[in-house]
Each structure stands twice: as structure tokens, then as C-alpha cells.
Amino acid sequence: MATEPTETLDETVEGDTTLAALSHASALFASFLGPILFLILADDGDELVERNAKNSLNFQIVVFVALMLAAVLSFVFVGLLLFPIIAVVDLVLVLVATVKANEGQVYSYPFTPDIV
């Protein structure tokens, strides 16, 4: 019996799309502090902002761990190649998440566990 793979689609949730988009975009300027600020500023019951800010914070934690790993590996020169790759992946995924959140969707970053 063949089973078809299930594809996870981003959910559309009612809420303030501007704050949800800014919760992702703020990570480009203030890695952890931006998403934490928007998580605190989210109105009670604004699920869109809250879930997007948590996803953004989770991703920034993963990026931080990747940067620390690259820093350790820079002693053998492998990490020097990883720094620009991590930066480009961070920039692209944050921009995609910002656009999706502005459309009212809860964006889940790929390969990012729920830490917060």
C-alpha cells in the first residue's frame, strides 16, 4: 500500500500582519531581541504575531548555534566557509518569512525545532 507524503503548508491565521512581518524582519537587525520584543508586545489572543515571533526566535537560536559551531570550526578553516553560507541562508529565509507573515500566514522555518 503506497502512502503519499503529507506536505506541511503554512497556516493562515487572523491577526496583525504588520507586527507578524516585523517580528521576522527585526531579526536581521537584532537577532534575539527583535523577536523577543514582538513576542512581548503581541496583544493577548493575537495568535499570528505570537506564533511568528516564536518561530523567528527559534530560528535565530538555531542560527546562533550554527555560528558558534562555525566559530569553533574556523580553527581548521572550515568555519570560514560556513560564515557566509549561514549569513545568506539567514537573510533569504528571514525575507521569505517576512513576506509570508505579511500575507497572514504562520511561517515555519525548515529544519527548526520548537525550542520556545
MARVO-468345 format. One record per atom (N, C-alpha, C): atom name; y, x, z. Coordinates in steps of 0.02 Angstrom, whole numbers, plus 50000, padded with zeros to 5 digits. Layout:
TORTOR / atom / y / x / z
TORTOR / CA / Y / X / Z
...
END
This chain:
TORTOR / atom / y / x / z
TORTOR / N / 49942 / 50042 / 50000
TORTOR / CA / 50000 / 50000 / 50000
TORTOR / C / 50062 / 50045 / 50000
TORTOR / N / 50103 / 50037 / 49951
TORTOR / CA / 50163 / 50078 / 49945
TORTOR / C / 50220 / 50044 / 49982
TORTOR / N / 50257 / 50084 / 50018
TORTOR / CA / 50316 / 50057 / 50051
TORTOR / C / 50377 / 50090 / 50021
TORTOR / N / 50428 / 50050 / 50013
TORTOR / CA / 50490 / 50076 / 49986
TORTOR / C / 50532 / 50106 / 50041
TORTOR / N / 50565 / 50161 / 50027
TORTOR / CA / 50607 / 50190 / 50079
TORTOR / C / 50666 / 50145 / 50094
TORTOR / N / 50683 / 50141 / 50158
TORTOR / CA / 50740 / 50100 / 50176
TORTOR / C / 50802 / 50143 / 50174
TORTOR / N / 50853 / 50117 / 50144
TORTOR / CA / 50916 / 50154 / 50137
TORTOR / C / 50965 / 50127 / 50189
TORTOR / N / 50994 / 50172 / 50227
TORTOR / CA / 51042 / 50151 / 50278
TORTOR / C / 51111 / 50146 / 50246
TORTOR / N / 51137 / 50087 / 50246
TORTOR / CA / 51204 / 50076 / 50220
TORTOR / C / 51254 / 50072 / 50277
TORTOR / N / 51315 / 50093 / 50264
TORTOR / CA / 51367 / 50088 / 50315
TORTOR / C / 51385 / 50015 / 50325
TORTOR / N / 51392 / 49996 / 50388
TORTOR / CA / 51408 / 49927 / 50404
TORTOR / C / 51483 / 49914 / 50397
TORTOR / N / 51500 / 49853 / 50379
TORTOR / CA / 51570 / 49832 / 50378
TORTOR / C / 51582 / 49792 / 50442
TORTOR / N / 51632 / 49814 / 50480
TORTOR / CA / 51647 / 49784 / 50545
TORTOR / C / 51721 / 49767 / 50546
TORTOR / N / 51738 / 49711 / 50578
TORTOR / CA / 51808 / 49692 / 50585
TORTOR / C / 51843 / 49737 / 50637
TORTOR / N / 51905 / 49756 / 50623
TORTOR / CA / 51943 / 49797 / 50670
TORTOR / C / 52002 / 49829 / 50634
TORTOR / N / 52036 / 49872 / 50670
TORTOR / CA / 52096 / 49906 / 50645
TORTOR / C / 52074 / 49964 / 50600
TORTOR / N / 52078 / 49955 / 50535
TORTOR / CA / 52054 / 50005 / 50488
TORTOR / C / 52097 / 50069 / 50489
TORTOR / N / 52161 / 50062 / 50504
TORTOR / CA / 52205 / 50120 / 50506
TORTOR / C / 52186 / 50167 / 50562
TORTOR / N / 52175 / 50140 / 50622
TORTOR / CA / 52155 / 50182 / 50678
TORTOR / C / 52085 / 50211 / 50667
TORTOR / N / 52042 / 50173 / 50636
TORTOR / CA / 51974 / 50198 / 50622
TORTOR / C / 51978 / 50257 / 50574
TORTOR / N / 52019 / 50252 / 50523
TORTOR / CA / 52026 / 50307 / 50475
TORTOR / C / 52059 / 50367 / 50507
TORTOR / N / 52108 / 50355 / 50549
TORTOR / CA / 52142 / 50410 / 50583
TORTOR / C / 52097 / 50445 / 50634
TORTOR / N / 52048 / 50409 / 50660
TORTOR / CA / 52002 / 50442 / 50707
TORTOR / C / 51961 / 50496 / 50672
TORTOR / N / 51948 / 50487 / 50608
TORTOR / CA / 51913 / 50538 / 50570
TORTOR / C / 51962 / 50592 / 50547
TORTOR / N / 52019 / 50572 / 50519
TORTOR / CA / 52066 / 50620 / 50492
TORTOR / C / 52096 / 50666 / 50545
TORTOR / N / 52102 / 50641 / 50606
TORTOR / CA / 52130 / 50681 / 50660
TORTOR / C / 52086 / 50741 / 50677
TORTOR / N / 52022 / 50737 / 50660
TORTOR / CA / 51977 / 50792 / 50673
TORTOR / C / 51994 / 50854 / 50632
TORTOR / N / 52029 / 50845 / 50577
TORTOR / CA / 52048 / 50903 / 50536
TORTOR / C / 52102 / 50945 / 50572
TORTOR / N / 52140 / 50913 / 50614
TORTOR / CA / 52195 / 50948 / 50648
TORTOR / C / 52179 / 50964 / 50721
TORTOR / N / 52142 / 50920 / 50754
TORTOR / CA / 52124 / 50929 / 50824
TORTOR / C / 52051 / 50911 / 50832
TORTOR / N / 52009 / 50959 / 50823
TORTOR / CA / 51937 / 50950 / 50817
TORTOR / C / 51908 / 50897 / 50864
TORTOR / N / 51908 / 50910 / 50928
TORTOR / CA / 51880 / 50863 / 50976
TORTOR / C / 51932 / 50814 / 51001
TORTOR / N / 51992 / 50838 / 51009
TORTOR / CA / 52044 / 50798 / 51042
TORTOR / C / 52064 / 50736 / 51002
TORTOR / N / 52064 / 50741 / 50936
TORTOR / CA / 52083 / 50684 / 50895
TORTOR / C / 52036 / 50625 / 50904
TORTOR / N / 51971 / 50633 / 50893
TORTOR / CA / 51925 / 50577 / 50903
TORTOR / C / 51924 / 50551 / 50975
TORTOR / N / 51930 / 50597 / 51024
TORTOR / CA / 51931 / 50576 / 51094
TORTOR / C / 51993 / 50533 / 51108
TORTOR / N / 52050 / 50553 / 51080
TORTOR / CA / 52112 / 50515 / 51089
TORTOR / C / 52105 / 50444 / 51061
TORTOR / N / 52077 / 50438 / 51001
TORTOR / CA / 52069 / 50372 / 50971
TORTOR / C / 52015 / 50331 / 51005
TORTOR / N / 51966 / 50364 / 51035
TORTOR / CA / 51916 / 50329 / 51074
TORTOR / C / 51947 / 50299 / 51136
TORTOR / N / 51994 / 50335 / 51166
TORTOR / CA / 52030 / 50309 / 51225
TORTOR / C / 52080 / 50255 / 51205
TORTOR / N / 52114 / 50264 / 51148
TORTOR / CA / 52165 / 50217 / 51127
TORTOR / C / 52137 / 50152 / 51097
TORTOR / N / 52073 / 50152 / 51080
TORTOR / CA / 52043 / 50092 / 51049
TORTOR / C / 52049 / 50033 / 51097
TORTOR / N / 52071 / 49976 / 51069
TORTOR / CA / 52075 / 49916 / 51109
TORTOR / C / 52005 / 49895 / 51130
TORTOR / N / 52002 / 49862 / 51188
TORTOR / CA / 51937 / 49835 / 51209
TORTOR / C / 51913 / 49785 / 51158
TORTOR / N / 51853 / 49795 / 51135
TORTOR / CA / 51825 / 49749 / 51086
TORTOR / C / 51837 / 49769 / 51014
TORTOR / N / 51875 / 49823 / 51001
TORTOR / CA / 51885 / 49847 / 50933
TORTOR / C / 51827 / 49893 / 50915
TORTOR / N / 51774 / 49863 / 50892
TORTOR / CA / 51712 / 49899 / 50880
TORTOR / C / 51719 / 49948 / 50823
TORTOR / N / 51759 / 49933 / 50773
TORTOR / CA / 51768 / 49977 / 50715
TORTOR / C / 51797 / 50044 / 50736
TORTOR / N / 51850 / 50044 / 50774
TORTOR / CA / 51882 / 50106 / 50796
TORTOR / C / 51836 / 50144 / 50843
TORTOR / N / 51805 / 50108 / 50889
TORTOR / CA / 51763 / 50140 / 50939
TORTOR / C / 51703 / 50175 / 50907
TORTOR / N / 51669 / 50141 / 50862
TORTOR / CA / 51609 / 50170 / 50831
TORTOR / C / 51627 / 50227 / 50784
TORTOR / N / 51684 / 50221 / 50747
TORTOR / CA / 51704 / 50275 / 50702
TORTOR / C / 51726 / 50336 / 50743
TORTOR / N / 51761 / 50325 / 50798
TORTOR / CA / 51783 / 50381 / 50840
TORTOR / C / 51723 / 50417 / 50871
TORTOR / N / 51672 / 50379 / 50892
TORTOR / CA / 51612 / 50410 / 50920
TORTOR / C / 51575 / 50450 / 50867
TORTOR / N / 51569 / 50422 / 50807
TORTOR / CA / 51536 / 50459 / 50753
TORTOR / C / 51574 / 50522 / 50735
TORTOR / N / 51639 / 50518 / 50734
TORTOR / CA / 51680 / 50577 / 50719
TORTOR / C / 51672 / 50630 / 50774
TORTOR / N / 51672 / 50609 / 50836
TORTOR / CA / 51663 / 50655 / 50892
TORTOR / C / 51594 / 50688 / 50889
TORTOR / N / 51543 / 50649 / 50875
TORTOR / CA / 51475 / 50677 / 50868
TORTOR / C / 51472 / 50730 / 50813
TORTOR / N / 51504 / 50716 / 50757
TORTOR / CA / 51504 / 50763 / 50702
TORTOR / C / 51542 / 50827 / 50720
TORTOR / N / 51598 / 50820 / 50755
TORTOR / CA / 51636 / 50879 / 50774
TORTOR / C / 51598 / 50922 / 50824
TORTOR / N / 51556 / 50892 / 50866
TORTOR / CA / 51514 / 50930 / 50911
TORTOR / C / 51463 / 50970 / 50870
TORTOR / N / 51434 / 50939 / 50820
TORTOR / CA / 51386 / 50973 / 50777
TORTOR / C / 51420 / 51031 / 50739
TORTOR / N / 51481 / 51019 / 50714
TORTOR / CA / 51518 / 51072 / 50679
TORTOR / C / 51533 / 51130 / 50727
TORTOR / N / 51551 / 51114 / 50790
TORTOR / CA / 51565 / 51166 / 50839
TORTOR / C / 51503 / 51209 / 50852
TORTOR / N / 51445 / 51176 / 50860
TORTOR / CA / 51383 / 51213 / 50871
TORTOR / C / 51367 / 51256 / 50810
TORTOR / N / 51378 / 51230 / 50750
TORTOR / CA / 51366 / 51269 / 50689
TORTOR / C / 51412 / 51330 / 50686
TORTOR / N / 51475 / 51321 / 50706
TORTOR / CA / 51522 / 51377 / 50706
TORTOR / C / 51502 / 51430 / 50757
TORTOR / N / 51478 / 51409 / 50815
TORTOR / CA / 51455 / 51457 / 50865
TORTOR / C / 51394 / 51495 / 50841
TORTOR / N / 51349 / 51460 / 50807
TORTOR / CA / 51290 / 51492 / 50778
TORTOR / C / 51311 / 51542 / 50724
TORTOR / N / 51359 / 51523 / 50683
TORTOR / CA / 51385 / 51568 / 50631
TORTOR / C / 51419 / 51629 / 50663
TORTOR / N / 51453 / 51619 / 50719
TORTOR / CA / 51485 / 51675 / 50753
TORTOR / C / 51433 / 51725 / 50778
TORTOR / N / 51378 / 51699 / 50805
TORTOR / CA / 51325 / 51744 / 50828
TORTOR / C / 51294 / 51780 / 50769
TORTOR / N / 51283 / 51744 / 50715
TORTOR / CA / 51252 / 51774 / 50655
TORTOR / C / 51300 / 51820 / 50617
TORTOR / N / 51364 / 51818 / 50633
TORTOR / CA / 51411 / 51862 / 50597
TORTOR / C / 51400 / 51935 / 50614
TORTOR / N / 51364 / 51948 / 50669
TORTOR / CA / 51348 / 52017 / 50686
TORTOR / C / 51298 / 52047 / 50636
TORTOR / N / 51261 / 52005 / 50602
TORTOR / CA / 51217 / 52029 / 50549
TORTOR / C / 51243 / 52007 / 50480
TORTOR / N / 51306 / 51989 / 50477
TORTOR / CA / 51343 / 51973 / 50416
TORTOR / C / 51321 / 51908 / 50381
TORTOR / N / 51272 / 51874 / 50408
TORTOR / CA / 51252 / 51809 / 50379
TORTOR / C / 51304 / 51756 / 50397
TORTOR / N / 51330 / 51760 / 50458
TORTOR / CA / 51379 / 51712 / 50481
TORTOR / C / 51443 / 51713 / 50441
TORTOR / N / 51459 / 51770 / 50413
TORTOR / CA / 51521 / 51774 / 50373
TORTOR / C / 51517 / 51730 / 50312
TORTOR / N / 51456 / 51719 / 50287
TORTOR / CA / 51447 / 51674 / 50230
TORTOR / C / 51447 / 51601 / 50253
TORTOR / N / 51427 / 51590 / 50315
TORTOR / CA / 51422 / 51521 / 50340
TORTOR / C / 51490 / 51491 / 50357
TORTOR / N / 51538 / 51531 / 50379
TORTOR / CA / 51603 / 51503 / 50398
TORTOR / C / 51636 / 51463 / 50343
TORTOR / N / 51643 / 51488 / 50281
TORTOR / CA / 51674 / 51447 / 50229
TORTOR / C / 51632 / 51387 / 50210
TORTOR / N / 51566 / 51393 / 50213
TORTOR / CA / 51523 / 51337 / 50196
TORTOR / C / 51532 / 51281 / 50247
TORTOR / N / 51534 / 51298 / 50311
TORTOR / CA / 51544 / 51248 / 50363
TORTOR / C / 51612 / 51215 / 50356
TORTOR / N / 51663 / 51255 / 50340
TORTOR / CA / 51730 / 51227 / 50332
TORTOR / C / 51734 / 51178 / 50274
TORTOR / N / 51704 / 51194 / 50218
TORTOR / CA / 51706 / 51149 / 50160
TORTOR / C / 51667 / 51085 / 50173
TORTOR / N / 51608 / 51092 / 50204
TORTOR / CA / 51568 / 51032 / 50221
TORTOR / C / 51605 / 50988 / 50269
TORTOR / N / 51638 / 51018 / 50319
TORTOR / CA / 51677 / 50980 / 50367
TORTOR / C / 51734 / 50942 / 50332
TORTOR / N / 51771 / 50976 / 50290
TORTOR / CA / 51827 / 50946 / 50254
TORTOR / C / 51804 / 50888 / 50210
TORTOR / N / 51752 / 50899 / 50171
TORTOR / CA / 51728 / 50847 / 50124
TORTOR / C / 51703 / 50786 / 50162
TORTOR / N / 51661 / 50797 / 50213
TORTOR / CA / 51632 / 50740 / 50249
TORTOR / C / 51685 / 50702 / 50289
TORTOR / N / 51734 / 50737 / 50316
TORTOR / CA / 51787 / 50702 / 50353
TORTOR / C / 51830 / 50660 / 50305
TORTOR / N / 51843 / 50686 / 50246
TORTOR / CA / 51881 / 50647 / 50197
TORTOR / C / 51842 / 50585 / 50173
TORTOR / N / 51778 / 50593 / 50162
TORTOR / CA / 51736 / 50536 / 50142
TORTOR / C / 51735 / 50484 / 50199
TORTOR / N / 51727 / 50507 / 50260
TORTOR / CA / 51726 / 50462 / 50318
TORTOR / C / 51793 / 50426 / 50326
TORTOR / N / 51848 / 50461 / 50314
TORTOR / CA / 51914 / 50430 / 50319
TORTOR / C / 51922 / 50373 / 50269
TORTOR / N / 51900 / 50385 / 50208
TORTOR / CA / 51905 / 50333 / 50156
TORTOR / C / 51861 / 50273 / 50174
TORTOR / N / 51800 / 50287 / 50195
TORTOR / CA / 51753 / 50232 / 50213
TORTOR / C / 51780 / 50192 / 50272
TORTOR / N / 51807 / 50226 / 50322
TORTOR / CA / 51834 / 50191 / 50381
TORTOR / C / 51895 / 50150 / 50361
TORTOR / N / 51934 / 50174 / 50314
TORTOR / CA / 51993 / 50136 / 50291
TORTOR / C / 51972 / 50073 / 50255
TORTOR / N / 51912 / 50073 / 50227
TORTOR / CA / 51885 / 50013 / 50194
TORTOR / C / 51852 / 49965 / 50243
TORTOR / N / 51852 / 49983 / 50308
TORTOR / CA / 51823 / 49940 / 50359
TORTOR / C / 51750 / 49952 / 50374
TORTOR / N / 51724 / 50009 / 50352
TORTOR / CA / 51654 / 50024 / 50364
TORTOR / C / 51646 / 50073 / 50422
TORTOR / N / 51590 / 50069 / 50456
TORTOR / CA / 51573 / 50118 / 50507
TORTOR / C / 51534 / 50173 / 50472
TORTOR / N / 51564 / 50233 / 50468
TORTOR / CA / 51532 / 50288 / 50431
TORTOR / C / 51491 / 50330 / 50479
TORTOR / N / 51428 / 50341 / 50461
TORTOR / CA / 51384 / 50385 / 50499
TORTOR / C / 51375 / 50450 / 50459
TORTOR / N / 51393 / 50505 / 50490
TORTOR / CA / 51386 / 50570 / 50457
TORTOR / C / 51312 / 50587 / 50449
TORTOR / N / 51294 / 50620 / 50393
TORTOR / CA / 51224 / 50638 / 50383
TORTOR / C / 51202 / 50693 / 50432
TORTOR / N / 51140 / 50689 / 50455
TORTOR / CA / 51109 / 50739 / 50499
TORTOR / C / 51147 / 50748 / 50564
TORTOR / N / 51178 / 50696 / 50589
TORTOR / CA / 51216 / 50700 / 50651
TORTOR / C / 51185 / 50653 / 50703
TORTOR / N / 51161 / 50681 / 50758
TORTOR / CA / 51131 / 50639 / 50810
TORTOR / C / 51186 / 50603 / 50851
TORTOR / N / 51165 / 50550 / 50885
TORTOR / CA / 51211 / 50514 / 50930
TORTOR / C / 51213 / 50550 / 50996
TORTOR / N / 51264 / 50590 / 51006
TORTOR / CA / 51272 / 50629 / 51067
TORTOR / C / 51314 / 50591 / 51118
TORTOR / N / 51368 / 50561 / 51093
TORTOR / CA / 51414 / 50523 / 51137
TORTOR / C / 51396 / 50450 / 51134
END
